[in-house]
Amino acid sequence: MSICLGCGGHGPLHRHHVTGRGCDGNYLDPELLVGLCWTCHHDVHDILRTIGCDSPGSVAPGVAGRLTARLLRLAVLLGVMATAESVLDLRAFLDDLSRAVDTWSQEADQLVTQAGTAS
């Protein structure tokens, strides 16, 4: 039994890929996972479906599309986490998120560099 990062409840957890899949069907950040109870996992995906960001087909190709999907999907998870009633140990998640954001930053930098050379 573990603690759900969404609600702070105890019980079996589902592994949730924070940034989901890209347009090619591969996970954008396969190592960026959190444990959510069934209810929170379902709630996160309901919100993602509502805003049209749950399926790989909703991700535009290219760096900008991947970055947009990552940020939207992360925002949804953080919104669910913000409603948790208990104080959670977020260190492991924040460490994984820090590494992922560094990778996103490098991809965005490449996009800016490419745009600069195309001018």
Helices and strands as residue ranges (DSSP letters): E 2-3, E 10-11, E 14-17, E 33-36, H 38-50, G 56-58, H 63-81, H 91-118
